[in-house]
Amino acid sequence: MIRGVLRRLAVLGLCGLLAACAVPLTYPAGPAATKPHFLMDWFVARDGIRMTVRSWRPKGPAKAVIVALHGFNDYSNFFQAPGAWLADRGVASYAYDQRGFGDGIGIGLWAGAESYVRDLADFTALVRRSHPGVPVYVLGDSMGGAVALVAGAGPAETRPQADGMILAAPAVWGRTAMTWYERAALWTAAHTIPTFRLTAQGLDIQPSDNIDMLRALGRDWRVIKRTRVETIHGLVGLMDRAQAAAPRFSERALILYGGKDDIIPGRPTLTMVRRLPAAARDRQTFALYDGGHHMLLRDLNAEVVWRDILAWIDTAHAPLPSGADRRGALVLEKGSLAAKP
């Protein structure tokens, strides 16, 4: 999707050069005004901004808790199906709308990596406080995976208090993996038409094989359909940081990737996994799902992934039920994704 958008940016950027120069903006969190806290169905961040929270909780005590972080242009409801399934098996899940997404204020505006990372750390601390003695895991999907990766590799004060991290199709396609003309198109458009809005209409991509789910997203007003150029610029900057963070990411982790991912290419994904610290190799698992798409957690066969997540939470060092970890290890050994062109 991003590659197709960049092709459009190349044309628009050249037109923009004839008009004027501008600067892509970031809209970060404001100064501290309160302590982070929960208020009814909101997460109130330290600058006082309220973010909608959705939760899926078991009837009895939770054996584990997941903090679920949505992807780009999505919102907290992305975890509805896996959250309900996990709740039936004793795992509680909490998800919130990140700044600029969902139904909060400043929809479509990019808050910057620092703001997203700080919010994740604060939210995770609140969830842990609500479930004393219960293991807490951060699950980041796509852009959420990039935020989790950057946070997990960062300083202690902004590192989430998590017992492990699950990165589902993490967004790591930064500038180092782009062609020179893709980088040029992004820079030109971001500095000439930063507020111009683009859609994914007409792009030859398939983010999932779950067509009914995709149609429902198309009808959901909380899912952003038209994206500002400066927000795409911000996302690419986050992906740069996520890729660069890999050598410092020592968290216990389960990394999930689909062999049919049309959004985040396989090459930068494998690059990220290979750059993880050797000292952490025994507690980090790369799982490859040959028929999986970018929206692994919502594909038609998503329950296969859910079962692997549950098994990893229960017994981290045991093989995954699906065998996706063995396929991941084989791909890393071979050096390429057989399912990718």
CORZIWO-V529590 format. One record per residue. RES is the residue in one letter. SS is DSSP state (alpha for helix, beta for strand, coil for the rest). PHI is phi in degrees with one decimal (NA if undefined). OMEGA is omega in radians with two decimals (* if undefined). Layout:
RES SS PHI OMEGA
RES SS PHI OMEGA
This chain:
M coil NA -3.09
I alpha -63.4 3.14
R alpha -63.0 3.09
G alpha -63.7 3.10
V alpha -62.4 -3.13
L alpha -64.7 3.08
R alpha -62.9 3.10
R alpha -66.6 -3.14
L alpha -63.0 -3.14
A alpha -60.0 3.13
V alpha -68.9 -3.11
L alpha -64.5 -3.13
G alpha -65.3 3.10
L alpha -63.6 3.08
C alpha -66.0 -3.13
G alpha -65.4 3.13
L alpha -60.3 3.14
L coil -77.3 -3.07
A coil -98.9 -3.04
A coil -164.4 3.07
C coil -106.9 -3.13
A coil -146.1 -3.12
V coil -129.0 3.06
P coil -70.1 -3.05
L coil -103.5 2.98
T coil -116.4 -3.09
Y coil -120.4 -2.98
P coil -74.8 3.06
A coil -61.1 3.12
G coil -81.4 3.13
P coil -64.8 -3.13
A coil -59.6 -3.14
A coil -128.4 -3.12
T coil -161.1 3.00
K coil -84.3 3.10
P coil -56.5 -3.14
H beta -160.0 3.03
F beta -93.8 3.07
L beta -137.1 -3.05
M coil 53.9 -3.11
D coil -100.2 3.13
W beta -123.2 2.88
F beta -101.7 3.12
V beta -96.8 -3.11
A coil -75.9 -3.04
R coil -65.9 3.06
D coil -92.6 3.08
G coil 91.0 3.14
I coil -70.1 3.12
R beta -97.3 3.11
M beta -125.3 -3.11
T beta -62.7 3.11
V beta -117.4 2.99
R beta -119.8 -3.10
S beta -139.4 3.10
W beta -133.9 -3.00
R coil -123.7 3.09
P coil -70.2 3.14
K coil -68.2 3.12
G coil -102.2 3.11
P coil -61.6 3.13
A coil -79.4 3.06
K coil -88.1 3.10
A beta -160.1 -3.12
V beta -132.6 3.08
I beta -116.0 2.94
V beta -99.8 -3.02
A beta -103.2 -3.05
L beta -117.3 -3.01
H coil -74.5 -3.14
G coil -93.8 -3.07
F coil -63.7 3.13
N coil 66.6 3.13
D coil -102.5 3.09
Y coil -154.7 -2.93
S alpha -60.2 -3.11
N alpha -69.0 3.12
F alpha -57.1 -3.05
F alpha -96.9 -3.06
Q alpha -58.3 -3.07
A alpha -68.2 3.10
P alpha -63.6 3.14
G alpha -62.4 3.12
A alpha -66.1 3.13
W alpha -63.6 3.14
L alpha -67.7 3.12
A alpha -60.5 3.10
D coil -65.5 -3.11
R coil -115.8 2.98
G coil 92.2 -3.12
V beta -110.4 3.07
A beta -88.4 3.13
S beta -134.2 3.10
Y beta -131.2 3.09
A beta -136.2 3.12
Y beta -132.4 3.08
D coil -77.4 3.11
Q coil -68.8 -3.12
R coil -53.4 3.12
G coil 86.5 -3.09
F coil -133.3 3.11
G coil 77.9 -3.07
D coil -120.4 3.10
G coil -87.6 3.11
I coil -92.1 3.10
G coil 66.3 -3.09
I coil -61.3 3.13
G coil 90.7 -3.14
L coil -96.2 -3.07
W coil -87.9 -3.07
A coil -89.0 3.13
G coil 97.6 -3.06
A alpha -56.9 -3.09
E alpha -59.8 -3.14
S alpha -66.5 -3.14
Y alpha -65.5 3.14
V alpha -66.5 3.13
R alpha -61.8 3.11
D alpha -60.2 3.14
L alpha -62.1 3.13
A alpha -62.2 -3.12
D alpha -67.1 -3.12
F alpha -64.9 3.14
T alpha -62.5 3.11
A alpha -62.3 3.12
L alpha -65.7 3.13
V alpha -64.9 3.12
R alpha -61.7 3.12
R alpha -64.1 3.14
S alpha -77.6 -3.12
H coil -131.7 -3.10
P coil -61.1 3.09
G coil 80.3 -3.12
V coil -106.3 3.14
P beta -63.6 -3.11
V beta -119.4 -3.14
Y beta -123.0 3.04
V beta -96.1 3.06
L beta -116.8 3.13
G beta -112.1 -3.12
D beta -105.7 3.09
S coil 55.8 3.08
M alpha -57.7 3.09
G alpha -61.4 3.07
G alpha -66.7 3.08
A alpha -65.1 3.10
V alpha -61.0 -3.14
A alpha -63.2 -3.14
L alpha -64.0 3.12
V alpha -63.0 -3.13
A alpha -64.9 -3.11
G alpha -67.4 3.12
A coil -97.1 -3.03
G coil -90.6 -3.13
P coil -66.8 -3.04
A alpha -58.2 -3.05
E alpha -68.8 3.11
T alpha -119.6 3.10
R coil -87.4 -3.12
P coil -59.7 3.11
Q coil -80.3 -3.04
A coil -117.6 3.08
D coil -87.1 3.11
G beta 175.6 -3.13
M beta -131.9 3.09
I beta -118.4 -3.11
L beta -107.6 -3.12
A beta -97.6 -3.11
A coil 47.3 -3.05
P coil -60.0 -3.11
A coil -78.9 -3.08
V coil -127.8 -3.13
W coil -87.7 -3.12
G coil -89.5 -3.04
R alpha -63.2 -3.10
T alpha -64.3 3.14
A alpha -98.5 -3.14
M coil -92.8 3.03
T coil -74.5 -3.12
W alpha -62.3 -3.10
Y alpha -74.9 3.04
E alpha -68.1 3.09
R alpha -63.8 -3.14
A alpha -64.9 3.13
A alpha -63.1 3.14
L alpha -63.4 -3.11
W alpha -63.0 -3.08
T alpha -62.5 -3.12
A alpha -66.1 -3.11
A alpha -65.3 -3.11
H coil -101.5 3.08
T coil -126.9 -3.10
I coil -132.3 -3.01
P coil -61.4 -3.10
T coil -95.6 3.09
F coil -65.0 -3.08
R beta -107.6 -3.14
L beta -115.7 3.04
T coil -119.1 3.08
A coil -92.3 -3.10
Q coil -61.0 3.10
G coil 89.5 3.12
L coil -79.5 -3.09
D coil -86.4 -3.13
I coil -134.7 3.07
Q coil -133.9 -3.10
P coil -70.7 3.13
S coil -160.8 3.02
D coil -92.5 3.13
N coil -89.9 -3.01
I alpha -65.8 3.12
D alpha -61.0 3.11
M alpha -64.4 3.13
L alpha -63.4 3.10
R alpha -65.4 3.10
A alpha -63.7 3.08
L alpha -63.2 3.12
G alpha -63.7 3.12
R alpha -91.3 -3.05
D coil -85.2 -3.08
W coil -67.3 -3.14
R coil -78.3 3.09
V coil -85.8 -3.07
I coil -71.5 -3.12
K coil -106.4 -3.10
R coil -124.7 -2.96
T beta -109.5 3.10
R beta -66.5 3.11
V alpha -58.4 -3.12
E alpha -65.8 3.08
T alpha -73.5 3.03
I alpha -61.8 3.09
H alpha -58.5 3.11
G alpha -64.9 3.11
L alpha -61.4 3.13
V alpha -62.8 3.06
G alpha -61.5 3.08
L alpha -64.2 3.12
M alpha -64.6 3.03
D alpha -55.5 -3.08
R alpha -67.0 3.12
A alpha -65.4 3.10
Q alpha -62.8 -3.14
A alpha -67.7 -3.09
A alpha -78.9 -3.02
A alpha -51.2 -3.11
P alpha -64.2 -3.14
R alpha -104.7 -3.08
F coil -90.7 -3.07
S coil -108.6 -3.11
E coil -65.8 2.94
R coil -60.0 -2.97
A beta -150.0 2.97
L beta -119.1 -3.08
I beta -110.8 -3.04
L beta -110.2 3.13
Y beta -149.2 3.13
G beta -99.6 -3.12
G coil -66.5 3.11
K coil -110.5 -3.14
D coil -67.5 3.13
D coil -93.6 -3.02
I coil -102.1 3.12
I coil -105.9 -3.08
P coil -61.2 -3.13
G alpha -68.6 -3.06
R alpha -60.5 3.11
P alpha -65.6 3.09
T alpha -65.8 3.10
L alpha -63.7 3.09
T alpha -59.0 3.13
M alpha -61.2 -3.10
V alpha -63.6 3.14
R alpha -66.7 -3.09
R coil -86.6 3.07
L coil -63.6 -3.05
P coil -62.8 -3.14
A alpha -59.6 -3.11
A alpha -66.0 -3.11
A alpha -101.7 -3.00
R alpha -60.5 -3.09
D alpha -75.3 3.12
R alpha -122.9 3.08
Q beta -128.2 -3.06
T beta -118.6 3.06
F beta -104.7 -3.11
A beta -114.8 -3.13
L beta -112.0 3.12
Y beta -108.7 -2.99
D coil -53.6 -3.10
G coil -94.6 -3.07
G coil -80.6 3.07
H coil -101.8 -3.11
H coil -62.8 3.12
M coil -87.3 -3.09
L alpha -53.2 -3.05
L alpha -75.0 -3.11
R alpha -128.8 3.06
D coil -63.4 3.10
L coil -61.8 3.12
N coil -101.4 -3.07
A alpha -60.5 -3.10
E alpha -61.5 3.06
V alpha -59.8 3.13
V alpha -69.2 3.13
W alpha -58.0 -3.13
R alpha -64.4 3.09
D alpha -65.6 3.11
I alpha -61.0 -3.14
L alpha -63.2 3.13
A alpha -63.9 3.13
W alpha -65.7 3.09
I alpha -64.1 -3.09
D alpha -72.0 -3.09
T coil -144.1 -2.98
A coil -60.4 -3.02
H coil -94.3 3.11
A coil -82.8 3.08
P coil -60.2 3.11
L coil -71.9 -3.12
P coil -55.7 -3.07
S coil -79.8 -3.03
G coil 81.4 -3.12
A alpha -63.4 3.10
D alpha -69.1 3.09
R alpha -68.1 3.08
R alpha -64.4 3.10
G alpha -62.2 3.14
A alpha -64.3 3.14
L alpha -66.0 3.12
V alpha -63.9 3.11
L alpha -63.3 3.12
E alpha -69.8 -3.12
K alpha -75.3 3.10
G coil 95.0 3.12
S coil -155.7 3.08
L coil -93.8 -3.10
A coil -61.1 -3.09
A coil -82.5 -3.12
K coil -100.9 3.12
P coil -68.4 *
